[in-house]
Amino acid sequence: MARPRRGPPGLAKPRLGARHGLGGEPAAHLLLDGYLLPEYFTLYTTAARGEVMRRLKLVPDANGKVEVLRPMDTTLGPGRPQPQAVHPLLAYADLLLTADPRNREVAHLLHEHYLSHLA
């Protein structure tokens, strides 16, 4: 986990020179037209962690609100409904893994809008 040195993290359009996508709460925000204002930020990227931390001006913090993760092979590929966000299935899983009831509600909305055809 990390936190910005000052101000909110610049994750809306990170300039990483690598494939990347927002997961969890920020992905839900993008995919559901602003329905959820993110409190925690998950960034999936193929860029090196140190490079991400430097470019986004993040410092390590065990209680931080920014998580930088390596993506699975297909999560950042073409066909995403929102190019800045990971695939809705990964965002859905991210939200379900939290203990926050509002995230579970939003995961249900993501399922209704993007994933119900998979069942």
C-alpha positions as CSV (number, residue, x, y, z in Angstrom):
1,M,0.0,0.0,0.0
2,A,1.1,3.6,-0.5
3,R,-0.2,7.1,-0.1
4,P,0.4,10.3,-2.2
5,R,3.1,12.6,-1.0
6,R,0.5,15.4,-1.0
7,G,-3.0,15.8,-2.5
8,P,-5.0,13.0,-4.1
9,P,-3.3,10.4,-6.3
10,G,-3.0,11.3,-10.0
11,L,-4.6,8.0,-11.0
12,A,-7.2,9.3,-13.4
13,K,-4.8,9.4,-16.3
14,P,-1.5,7.9,-15.1
15,R,1.4,8.5,-17.5
16,L,3.2,5.2,-17.0
17,G,4.3,4.2,-20.5
18,A,2.8,0.7,-19.7
19,R,-0.5,-1.0,-19.9
20,H,-2.6,-0.1,-16.9
21,G,-6.1,0.0,-15.6
22,L,-7.9,1.1,-12.5
23,G,-9.6,-1.7,-10.4
24,G,-11.9,-1.8,-7.5
25,E,-13.6,1.4,-6.4
26,P,-12.2,3.7,-9.1
27,A,-13.1,1.2,-11.8
28,A,-16.7,1.1,-10.5
29,H,-16.7,4.9,-10.5
30,L,-15.8,4.9,-14.2
31,L,-18.0,2.0,-15.2
32,L,-21.1,3.2,-13.4
33,D,-20.8,6.9,-14.4
34,G,-19.6,8.2,-11.1
35,Y,-22.0,6.2,-8.9
36,L,-19.2,5.4,-6.3
37,L,-16.7,8.0,-5.2
38,P,-13.5,6.0,-4.5
39,E,-12.0,6.0,-1.1
40,Y,-9.3,3.4,-2.0
41,F,-7.4,3.2,-5.3
42,T,-6.3,0.0,-7.0
43,L,-4.0,0.3,-10.0
44,Y,-3.1,-2.7,-12.1
45,T,0.0,-2.0,-14.3
46,T,2.7,-3.8,-16.2
47,A,5.1,-1.0,-15.2
48,A,7.7,-1.6,-12.5
49,R,6.5,-0.8,-9.0
50,G,9.3,1.7,-8.3
51,E,8.6,3.5,-11.5
52,V,4.9,3.7,-10.7
53,M,5.7,5.1,-7.2
54,R,8.0,7.7,-8.6
55,R,5.8,8.9,-11.4
56,L,2.7,9.1,-9.2
57,K,4.6,10.6,-6.3
58,L,3.6,7.8,-3.9
59,V,5.4,6.8,-0.7
60,P,5.1,3.4,1.0
61,D,2.5,3.4,3.7
62,A,1.0,0.3,5.3
63,N,-2.2,2.3,5.9
64,G,-2.2,4.0,2.5
65,K,-5.2,4.1,0.2
66,V,-3.4,3.2,-3.1
67,E,-2.6,-0.4,-4.0
68,V,-0.4,-1.1,-7.0
69,L,-0.8,-4.6,-8.5
70,R,0.5,-6.6,-11.5
71,P,-2.4,-7.6,-13.8
72,M,-3.4,-11.0,-15.0
73,D,-2.7,-11.6,-18.6
74,T,-6.2,-10.7,-20.0
75,T,-7.3,-7.9,-17.6
76,L,-5.8,-5.1,-19.6
77,G,-6.5,-6.3,-23.1
78,P,-8.9,-4.8,-25.7
79,G,-12.6,-4.9,-25.3
80,R,-12.8,-3.2,-22.0
81,P,-16.0,-1.1,-21.7
82,Q,-14.0,1.8,-20.2
83,P,-10.4,2.1,-21.3
84,Q,-9.1,3.5,-18.0
85,A,-10.7,0.6,-16.0
86,V,-9.9,-3.1,-15.8
87,H,-12.4,-5.6,-17.1
88,P,-15.6,-5.4,-15.1
89,L,-15.1,-9.0,-13.8
90,L,-11.9,-8.0,-12.1
91,A,-13.4,-4.8,-10.7
92,Y,-16.3,-6.9,-9.4
93,A,-13.9,-9.4,-7.7
94,D,-11.9,-6.5,-6.2
95,L,-15.1,-5.0,-4.7
96,L,-16.3,-8.3,-3.3
97,L,-13.0,-8.9,-1.5
98,T,-13.5,-5.8,0.7
99,A,-15.5,-5.9,3.9
100,D,-17.3,-2.7,3.0
101,P,-21.1,-3.1,2.5
102,R,-21.2,-0.2,0.0
103,N,-18.6,-2.0,-2.2
104,R,-20.8,-5.2,-2.2
105,E,-23.7,-3.1,-3.3
106,V,-21.7,-1.6,-6.1
107,A,-20.4,-5.0,-7.1
108,H,-24.0,-6.1,-7.5
109,L,-24.6,-3.1,-9.8
110,L,-21.5,-4.0,-11.8
111,H,-22.8,-7.5,-12.2
112,E,-26.2,-6.3,-13.3
113,H,-24.8,-3.9,-15.9
114,Y,-21.8,-5.9,-17.3
115,L,-21.8,-9.5,-16.1
116,S,-25.3,-10.9,-15.9
117,H,-24.9,-12.5,-19.3
118,L,-22.1,-14.7,-18.0
119,A,-24.4,-16.6,-15.5
